[in-house]
């Protein structure tokens, strides 16, 4: 066994979006599957986004005596992180295929809240990267 054999083969994960009740793959008007491609947790992009958030939180705690981190802040940080680690998507939203921007990603992940759990689940399962 060589440790290099356990090195991830890709820095991204493609998530096939599924209906939240039936779990059937969602499709666009062209019959192609709706997908979101995100950077994996081991990638420099993902780690950089996490470090930015943690640095911001630490700076906030150092500046104020308010040592509270609210559930609303947690949700906002989750949405922000997902927006930053989304590399691409092929989705239909509001009757069109929107261009990926940070603002649009935050809007979609806020409004279509169940997408977050599907993406987070795929990220947590991404450690199955060795193809053994």
Secondary structure, 3 states (H helix, E strand, C coil): CCHHHHCCCCCEEEEECECCCCCCECECCCCCECEEEEECCCCHHHHHHHHHHHHHHHHHHHHCCCCCCCHHHHHHHHHHHHHHHEEEEECCECCECCCCCHHHHHHHHHHCCHHHHHHHHHHHHCCCCCCC
